[in-house]
Amino acid sequence: MECWKCDKPAKGVCRFCGRAVCQEHASKMPFILTIYVGENQIPKAVVVSDALYCGSCKPQPEPIEMPEIY
């Protein structure tokens, strides 16, 4: 595969959108694997702190309603 931004050989794939990126264009961003309710009903998350990120996509901070797939 080639980098989404520069066409050099890719070193990995963005965890958020799947675009291939080379080492020069790769970034890191936290990725939430799962959320659960812990002690005292406090929500907790299992997070990968340095997941590969392309820098181009825009992961949404909130869930998006998608009634068309219901």
C-alpha positions in Angstrom: 0.0 0.0 0.0 1.0 3.6 -0.5 0.6 6.6 1.8 -2.7 8.5 1.5 -0.8 11.8 1.5 2.5 11.3 -0.4 2.4 7.9 -2.2 5.5 6.6 -0.4 5.2 3.0 1.0 2.8 2.9 3.9 3.9 1.7 7.4 0.4 1.4 8.8 -3.3 2.0 8.6 -5.3 4.7 10.5 -7.3 3.1 13.3 -10.1 5.6 12.7 -10.7 5.6 8.9 -8.5 2.9 7.4 -6.3 5.1 5.3 -2.7 3.9 4.8 0.1 6.3 6.0 3.9 6.4 5.8 6.0 6.9 8.9 6.4 10.6 8.1 2.7 11.3 8.0 1.6 9.0 10.8 0.3 10.5 14.1 -1.0 9.1 17.3 -4.3 9.6 19.0 -6.2 7.9 21.9 -8.7 5.2 20.7 -11.5 4.0 22.9 -11.8 0.2 22.7 -14.8 -0.1 25.0 -16.8 1.7 27.7 -18.4 0.1 30.7 -19.9 1.1 34.0 -17.5 0.5 36.9 -17.9 0.8 40.7 -20.4 3.4 42.0 -22.0 3.5 38.5 -19.0 5.6 37.1 -18.4 5.1 33.4 -14.9 3.9 32.5 -13.1 3.3 29.2 -10.4 1.0 28.0 -8.2 3.2 25.9 -5.2 2.6 23.6 -3.3 5.8 24.2 -1.2 5.9 21.0 -3.3 4.4 18.2 -2.2 5.2 14.6 -3.9 8.2 13.2 -3.7 9.6 9.6 -4.2 13.2 10.6 -6.7 13.7 7.8 -9.9 12.1 9.1 -12.1 13.8 11.7 -13.3 11.3 14.3 -16.5 12.6 15.8 -16.5 13.5 19.5 -20.1 12.4 19.9 -22.2 9.4 18.6 -24.1 10.3 15.4 -27.7 9.2 15.0 -28.3 7.0 11.9 -32.0 6.2 11.7 -31.7 5.1 8.1 -30.1 1.8 9.2 -32.8 0.9 11.6 
